[in-house]
Amino acid sequence: MSEDSAVVDYHPMWEELGIDLPTHDALLSAVGQMYGDAFLTQENRPAGMSYLDFVMSEVHGLRVKELHDFRATGGKIVGTFCLYVPEEIVRAAGAWCVGLCAGAEFGYDEVERIMPRNTCALIKSFMGFELTNVCPYIKESDLIVGETTCDGKKKAYELLGEMQNVYVMELPQMKRPQDIAFYRAELDDFRAKVEELTGKALTAETLKASIKEVNDKRRALQRIAATRAASPAPISGKDALLATQVAFYDDVPRYTQMMNALADELEERVADGAGVAPAAAKRVLITGTPMALPNWKLHDIIEKSGGIVVGEEMCTGSRYYDTLVPEDGETVEEMFDALAAKYMDINCACFTPNQGRMDDIVRMAREYNADGVIDYALNFCATYQAEAFSVEKALQQAGIPIMKIDTDYSAEDIGQLSTRVEAFLEMI
């Protein structure tokens, strides 16, 4: 990416994609204001964050143009919403993978014409972006891949399928050997779907290369995460969250290079004892529902209240990068077995039982020296709200303070949440 692109007018491209330009301009203006208030007001930020600042300044610009140009040469784009859709398979078949818009309150009036009002914010968000024609990533997607991680998503994908080319992967709800075998078979079907889309065959060579490429991205994020155990923390929780959010849609090799450069800087900061918050700042681990871009509301509240977020046990956090796909497979079958094992090891609340997630939360709280944990769920996110009891029980048994927060993407409850968070930070 070059900062020369900052002067480019992308309106002709957006118009070609069928974007509602006035509504889209209003959305970008609002997101830009939110970003400035949350991120650019921070002091002593790592210099490496300038890359992510630039990415956000071009959030619907340069990256969309890269996708647009790739498609112009015959390339295919696969849009996704969830970790259980393996990027490795998409890339090995010659396509690019991109995460789709789902983190802001937008177009809800249109959504509520076809979906219940008490649908979770994440689902209403991606449907709202589609119904109001403001997400260029959806427009650039030749195939949108859904997954059965919750009932609300399943029914939403049926409706989205009337508007876009949608394919849904079935995710089992348990982790028995037969469930892993079932998901392994789903990967075969997904491979056939992507090969049909691209007209290119996935091979052992392309799959081995893509596994390493995506693992390298995870390794870079692991390096960043490891530095957050230090006191003082060398990077804010907001900035670390942003790094993971951007991982879903940026160019993989470029992103990996820039995040490794950021990790280099953070490791130097740790060695020098340099931090973004006082060493005495209360350290918080967040767990729960994933936070799709541009949702950084809770992190902003915590850190403006004097705390520091040191980790995220969520899909826009440790679940995205904490384990790698083994790279020793030589055949496609061996590598698909490894992919199935890795992805089924992700501890989403959609699984039952889900003791692995409880273990992960307690382990992370200790590894990152967290003073307390905030269990975050979007309103009407039944799986995470129901699992909150088990999370609370596990943390109480471990002697770790916990606070539960249910919210959505709106700004209406920020005052109330700030009061609660401030009280929690004082208590711990």
C-alpha positions as CSV (number, residue, x, y, z in Angstrom):
1,M,0.0,0.0,0.0
2,S,1.2,3.5,-0.8
3,E,0.0,6.6,0.8
4,D,-0.2,8.2,-2.6
5,S,-3.6,6.6,-2.9
6,A,-5.0,9.1,-0.3
7,V,-5.7,11.5,-3.2
8,V,-7.7,9.0,-5.3
9,D,-11.4,9.5,-5.7
10,Y,-13.0,6.1,-5.4
11,H,-16.5,7.2,-6.2
12,P,-16.5,6.0,-9.8
13,M,-15.5,2.5,-8.5
14,W,-18.1,2.5,-5.8
15,E,-20.8,3.7,-8.3
16,E,-19.7,0.8,-10.6
17,L,-20.3,-1.6,-7.8
18,G,-23.8,-0.3,-7.1
19,I,-22.9,1.4,-3.8
20,D,-25.5,4.0,-2.5
21,L,-23.0,6.9,-2.7
22,P,-24.7,9.5,-0.4
23,T,-25.4,6.8,2.3
24,H,-21.9,5.4,1.9
25,D,-20.3,8.8,2.3
26,A,-22.2,9.4,5.5
27,L,-21.1,6.0,6.8
28,L,-17.4,6.6,6.0
29,S,-17.6,10.1,7.6
30,A,-19.1,8.5,10.8
31,V,-16.5,5.7,11.0
32,G,-13.7,8.2,10.4
33,Q,-14.9,10.4,13.3
34,M,-15.3,7.3,15.5
35,Y,-11.8,6.2,14.6
36,G,-10.2,9.6,15.3
37,D,-11.9,9.9,18.7
38,A,-10.9,6.3,19.8
39,F,-7.5,5.8,18.2
40,L,-5.8,9.1,17.2
41,T,-6.3,10.6,20.6
42,Q,-4.0,8.0,22.2
43,E,-0.6,9.0,23.5
44,N,2.7,7.3,22.9
45,R,1.3,4.9,20.3
46,P,3.8,2.5,18.6
47,A,5.1,4.0,15.3
48,G,4.0,0.8,13.5
49,M,0.4,1.7,14.1
50,S,0.7,4.2,11.3
51,Y,0.2,1.4,8.8
52,L,-3.1,0.4,10.4
53,D,-4.1,4.1,10.6
54,F,-3.5,4.3,6.8
55,V,-5.5,1.0,6.2
56,M,-8.4,2.5,8.1
57,S,-8.2,5.8,6.2
58,E,-8.6,3.6,3.1
59,V,-11.0,1.2,4.6
60,H,-13.3,1.1,1.6
61,G,-10.7,2.5,-0.8
62,L,-7.4,1.0,-1.8
63,R,-8.0,-2.5,-0.5
64,V,-11.3,-2.6,-2.4
65,K,-9.5,-1.4,-5.5
66,E,-7.0,-4.2,-5.1
67,L,-9.9,-6.7,-5.0
68,H,-11.5,-4.9,-7.9
69,D,-8.4,-5.1,-10.0
70,F,-7.8,-8.8,-9.1
71,R,-11.3,-9.6,-10.3
72,A,-10.7,-7.7,-13.5
73,T,-7.9,-10.1,-14.3
74,G,-10.2,-13.1,-13.7
75,G,-9.5,-13.5,-10.0
76,K,-12.3,-14.5,-7.6
77,I,-13.1,-13.2,-4.1
78,V,-14.7,-15.2,-1.3
79,G,-16.4,-13.2,1.4
80,T,-16.6,-14.8,4.9
81,F,-18.0,-14.0,8.4
82,C,-16.3,-16.6,10.5
83,L,-13.1,-18.4,11.5
84,Y,-14.5,-21.8,10.6
85,V,-14.2,-21.0,6.8
86,P,-10.5,-21.9,6.2
87,E,-8.7,-19.2,4.3
88,E,-6.0,-21.7,3.4
89,I,-8.4,-23.6,1.1
90,V,-9.6,-20.4,-0.6
91,R,-6.0,-19.2,-1.3
92,A,-4.9,-22.7,-2.4
93,A,-7.6,-22.7,-5.1
94,G,-6.4,-19.3,-6.4
95,A,-9.0,-17.1,-4.8
96,W,-8.7,-14.3,-2.2
97,C,-10.5,-14.4,1.1
98,V,-12.0,-11.2,2.7
99,G,-14.0,-10.6,5.9
100,L,-17.3,-8.8,5.4
101,C,-18.8,-5.7,7.0
102,A,-20.6,-6.6,10.3
103,G,-19.5,-4.3,13.1
104,A,-21.7,-1.2,13.0
105,E,-25.3,-0.2,13.5
106,F,-26.5,0.5,10.0
107,G,-29.7,-0.1,8.0
108,Y,-31.6,-1.6,10.9
109,D,-34.9,-0.2,9.7
110,E,-34.5,-2.1,6.5
111,V,-33.4,-5.3,8.3
112,E,-36.4,-5.2,10.7
113,R,-38.7,-5.4,7.7
114,I,-37.6,-9.0,7.1
115,M,-36.0,-10.1,10.4
116,P,-37.1,-9.9,14.1
117,R,-36.1,-6.8,16.0
118,N,-34.5,-8.9,18.7
119,T,-31.9,-10.3,16.4
120,C,-28.3,-9.8,17.5
121,A,-26.4,-6.7,16.3
122,L,-23.8,-8.7,14.3
123,I,-26.5,-10.3,12.1
124,K,-28.5,-7.1,11.7
125,S,-25.3,-5.3,10.8
126,F,-24.3,-7.5,7.9
127,M,-27.8,-7.7,6.6
128,G,-28.1,-3.9,7.0
129,F,-24.9,-3.3,5.0
130,E,-26.3,-5.4,2.2
131,L,-29.8,-4.0,2.2
132,T,-28.5,-0.4,2.1
133,N,-25.8,-1.1,-0.5
134,V,-22.9,0.4,1.5
135,C,-20.4,-2.6,1.8
136,P,-18.1,-2.8,-1.2
137,Y,-16.6,-6.0,0.2
138,I,-19.9,-7.7,-0.3
139,K,-20.2,-6.3,-3.8
140,E,-16.7,-7.5,-4.7
141,S,-17.4,-11.0,-3.4
142,D,-18.1,-13.7,-6.0
143,L,-19.1,-16.1,-3.3
144,I,-20.2,-15.4,0.3
145,V,-19.6,-18.3,2.7
146,G,-21.8,-18.7,5.7
147,E,-21.6,-21.2,8.5
148,T,-24.0,-22.7,11.0
149,T,-22.5,-21.2,14.2
150,C,-26.0,-20.0,15.4
151,D,-29.6,-20.3,14.4
152,G,-29.9,-16.5,13.7
153,K,-27.1,-16.7,11.2
154,K,-28.5,-19.8,9.5
155,K,-31.8,-18.1,8.8
156,A,-30.1,-14.8,7.8
157,Y,-28.0,-16.6,5.2
158,E,-31.2,-17.9,3.6
159,L,-32.4,-14.3,3.2
160,L,-28.9,-13.1,2.1
161,G,-28.9,-16.0,-0.5
162,E,-31.8,-14.3,-2.2
163,M,-29.6,-11.3,-2.9
164,Q,-26.0,-12.8,-3.2
165,N,-24.3,-16.0,-4.2
166,V,-24.2,-17.7,-0.8
167,Y,-22.8,-21.1,0.2
168,V,-23.2,-22.4,3.8
169,M,-20.8,-24.8,5.5
170,E,-22.3,-27.0,8.2
171,L,-20.4,-26.9,11.5
172,P,-21.1,-29.7,14.0
173,Q,-22.0,-28.7,17.5
174,M,-19.9,-31.2,19.4
175,K,-16.3,-32.3,19.1
176,R,-16.5,-36.1,19.1
177,P,-14.4,-38.1,16.5
178,Q,-17.5,-38.4,14.3
179,D,-18.0,-34.6,14.5
180,I,-14.5,-33.9,13.4
181,A,-14.9,-36.5,10.6
182,F,-18.1,-34.7,9.5
183,Y,-16.4,-31.3,9.4
184,R,-13.5,-32.9,7.5
185,A,-16.0,-34.0,4.8
186,E,-17.4,-30.4,4.8
187,L,-13.9,-29.2,3.8
188,D,-13.9,-31.5,0.8
189,D,-17.3,-30.1,-0.3
190,F,-16.0,-26.5,0.3
191,R,-12.9,-27.3,-1.8
192,A,-15.0,-28.5,-4.7
193,K,-17.1,-25.3,-4.4
194,V,-14.1,-23.0,-4.5
195,E,-12.5,-25.0,-7.3
196,E,-15.7,-24.6,-9.3
197,L,-15.7,-20.9,-8.6
198,T,-12.0,-20.3,-9.7
199,G,-11.7,-23.0,-12.4
200,K,-8.4,-23.9,-10.7
201,A,-7.5,-27.2,-8.9
202,L,-6.2,-27.1,-5.4
203,T,-2.9,-29.0,-5.3
204,A,-0.6,-30.3,-2.6
205,E,1.9,-27.6,-3.5
206,T,-0.6,-24.7,-3.5
207,L,-2.2,-25.9,-0.2
208,K,1.2,-26.3,1.5
209,A,2.1,-22.8,0.5
210,S,-1.2,-21.3,1.6
211,I,-1.0,-23.1,5.0
212,K,2.4,-21.6,5.6
213,E,1.3,-18.2,4.4
214,V,-1.7,-18.0,6.8
215,N,0.3,-19.5,9.6
216,D,2.9,-16.8,9.1
217,K,0.1,-14.2,9.6
218,R,-0.9,-16.0,12.8
219,R,2.7,-16.1,14.0
220,A,3.0,-12.3,13.6
221,L,-0.1,-11.8,15.7
222,Q,1.2,-14.3,18.3
223,R,4.3,-12.1,18.6
224,I,2.2,-9.0,19.2
225,A,0.1,-10.8,21.7
226,A,3.1,-12.1,23.7
227,T,4.3,-8.6,24.3
228,R,1.0,-7.7,26.0
229,A,1.9,-9.8,29.0
230,A,4.5,-7.2,29.9
231,S,4.0,-4.4,32.4
232,P,3.6,-1.7,31.3
233,A,1.8,-2.9,28.2
234,P,3.6,-1.7,25.1
235,I,0.4,-1.4,23.0
236,S,-3.2,-0.5,23.9
237,G,-5.9,-3.0,23.7
238,K,-7.6,-1.0,21.0
239,D,-4.6,-1.0,18.8
240,A,-4.1,-4.8,19.3
241,L,-7.8,-5.4,18.6
242,L,-7.5,-3.4,15.4
243,A,-4.6,-5.4,14.2
244,T,-6.6,-8.6,14.5
245,Q,-9.7,-7.0,12.9
246,V,-7.6,-5.9,9.9
247,A,-6.2,-9.4,9.5
248,F,-9.5,-10.5,8.1
249,Y,-9.3,-8.5,4.9
250,D,-5.8,-7.1,4.3
251,D,-3.4,-8.6,1.8
252,V,-1.8,-11.6,3.6
253,P,1.9,-11.3,2.8
254,R,1.9,-7.5,3.2
255,Y,0.0,-7.6,6.4
256,T,2.3,-10.2,7.8
257,Q,5.3,-8.1,7.0
258,M,3.9,-5.0,8.6
259,M,2.7,-6.9,11.7
260,N,6.1,-8.4,12.2
261,A,7.6,-4.9,12.0
262,L,5.1,-3.8,14.6
263,A,6.1,-6.8,16.8
264,D,9.8,-5.9,16.4
265,E,8.9,-2.5,17.8
266,L,6.8,-3.8,20.6
267,E,9.5,-6.3,21.7
268,E,12.0,-3.3,21.8
269,R,9.5,-1.4,23.9
270,V,9.2,-4.2,26.4
271,A,13.0,-4.4,26.7
272,D,13.1,-0.7,27.3
273,G,10.2,-0.7,29.8
274,A,8.2,1.6,27.6
275,G,4.4,1.4,27.8
276,V,1.2,3.1,26.7
277,A,-0.4,3.1,30.1
278,P,1.1,3.3,33.7
279,A,2.3,0.1,35.1
280,A,-0.3,0.5,37.8
281,A,-3.2,0.5,35.3
282,K,-5.7,-2.3,35.9
283,R,-5.2,-5.0,33.4
284,V,-8.4,-6.5,31.7
285,L,-8.9,-9.6,29.6
286,I,-12.0,-9.5,27.5
287,T,-13.9,-12.7,26.4
288,G,-17.0,-13.4,24.5
289,T,-18.7,-12.4,21.2
290,P,-16.3,-11.4,18.4
291,M,-15.9,-7.7,17.7
292,A,-16.2,-7.1,14.0
293,L,-14.7,-3.9,12.5
294,P,-15.5,-1.1,13.4
295,N,-16.6,-2.3,16.8
296,W,-14.1,-1.2,19.4
297,K,-16.6,0.3,21.8
298,L,-15.8,-1.7,25.0
299,H,-12.0,-1.4,24.6
300,D,-12.4,2.4,24.2
301,I,-14.5,2.6,27.4
302,I,-12.1,0.5,29.4
303,E,-9.0,2.4,28.3
304,K,-10.6,5.9,28.7
305,S,-11.5,4.8,32.2
306,G,-7.9,4.2,33.0
307,G,-7.6,0.5,32.5
308,I,-5.6,-1.4,29.8
309,V,-6.9,-4.3,27.8
310,V,-4.2,-7.0,27.6
311,G,-6.0,-9.8,25.7
312,E,-9.1,-11.0,23.9
313,E,-10.3,-14.6,24.2
314,M,-12.6,-14.2,21.2
315,C,-12.6,-14.8,17.5
316,T,-11.2,-11.3,16.9
317,G,-8.5,-12.3,19.3
318,S,-6.7,-15.4,20.5
319,R,-9.0,-17.8,18.7
320,Y,-7.9,-16.3,15.4
321,Y,-4.2,-16.9,15.9
322,D,-3.3,-19.0,19.0
323,T,-2.9,-22.3,17.2
324,L,-1.3,-23.1,13.8
325,V,-2.0,-25.7,11.2
326,P,0.7,-28.4,11.2
327,E,3.0,-27.8,8.2
328,D,4.4,-31.3,7.9
329,G,1.7,-32.7,5.7
330,E,2.8,-33.8,2.2
331,T,-0.5,-34.9,0.6
332,V,-3.7,-33.0,0.2
333,E,-5.5,-35.6,2.4
334,E,-2.9,-35.2,5.2
335,M,-3.2,-31.4,5.1
336,F,-7.0,-31.5,5.1
337,D,-6.9,-33.7,8.1
338,A,-4.6,-31.2,9.8
339,L,-7.0,-28.3,8.8
340,A,-10.0,-30.1,10.2
341,A,-8.2,-30.8,13.5
342,K,-7.0,-27.2,13.8
343,Y,-10.3,-25.5,13.1
344,M,-12.3,-27.9,15.2
345,D,-10.0,-27.0,18.1
346,I,-11.4,-23.4,18.1
347,N,-13.5,-23.0,21.2
348,C,-16.6,-21.1,20.0
349,A,-19.6,-21.0,22.3
350,C,-21.6,-22.8,19.7
351,F,-20.0,-26.1,20.9
352,T,-21.4,-28.2,23.7
353,P,-19.8,-29.0,26.0
354,N,-17.2,-26.2,25.9
355,Q,-14.8,-26.7,28.8
356,G,-11.9,-25.8,26.5
357,R,-13.1,-22.2,26.4
358,M,-13.2,-22.0,30.2
359,D,-9.7,-23.4,30.4
360,D,-8.5,-20.9,27.8
361,I,-10.0,-17.9,29.6
362,V,-8.4,-18.8,33.0
363,R,-5.1,-19.6,31.3
364,M,-5.0,-16.3,29.4
365,A,-6.0,-14.3,32.5
366,R,-3.0,-15.7,34.3
367,E,-0.6,-15.5,31.3
368,Y,-1.4,-11.9,30.7
369,N,-1.4,-11.0,34.4
370,A,-5.0,-9.7,34.1
371,D,-6.5,-8.2,37.2
372,G,-10.0,-9.0,36.0
373,V,-12.1,-10.4,33.1
374,I,-15.0,-8.8,31.3
375,D,-17.3,-11.3,29.7
376,Y,-18.9,-9.4,26.7
377,A,-21.9,-10.5,24.8
378,L,-24.0,-8.8,22.1
379,N,-27.7,-8.5,23.1
380,F,-29.6,-11.6,21.8
381,C,-26.4,-13.6,21.2
382,A,-27.9,-16.6,23.0
383,T,-24.8,-18.9,22.9
384,Y,-22.4,-16.4,24.6
385,Q,-25.1,-15.1,27.0
386,A,-26.0,-18.7,28.0
387,E,-22.3,-19.7,28.5
388,A,-21.7,-16.6,30.7
389,F,-22.7,-18.7,33.7
390,S,-20.0,-21.3,33.0
391,V,-17.5,-18.5,32.4
392,E,-18.3,-16.8,35.7
393,K,-18.1,-20.1,37.6
394,A,-14.7,-21.0,36.2
395,L,-13.3,-17.6,37.0
396,Q,-14.7,-17.5,40.5
397,Q,-13.2,-20.9,41.2
398,A,-9.8,-19.5,39.9
399,G,-10.2,-16.5,42.1
400,I,-10.3,-14.0,39.2
401,P,-12.7,-11.1,39.3
402,I,-15.3,-11.0,36.5
403,M,-17.9,-8.6,35.2
404,K,-20.6,-9.4,32.6
405,I,-21.6,-6.9,30.0
406,D,-24.5,-7.3,27.4
407,T,-24.6,-4.5,24.9
408,D,-24.9,-3.7,21.2
409,Y,-23.2,-1.4,18.7
410,S,-25.1,1.8,19.6
411,A,-23.6,4.7,21.7
412,E,-26.8,5.0,23.8
413,D,-25.4,3.0,26.8
414,I,-21.8,4.3,26.8
415,G,-22.4,6.5,29.9
416,Q,-23.9,3.6,31.8
417,L,-21.2,1.2,30.7
418,S,-18.5,3.7,31.6
419,T,-19.9,3.9,35.1
420,R,-19.9,0.1,35.5
421,V,-16.4,-0.3,34.1
422,E,-15.0,2.4,36.3
423,A,-16.5,0.7,39.4
424,F,-15.1,-2.7,38.3
425,L,-11.6,-1.2,37.8
426,E,-11.8,0.3,41.2
427,M,-13.0,-2.9,42.8
428,I,-10.2,-5.1,41.3
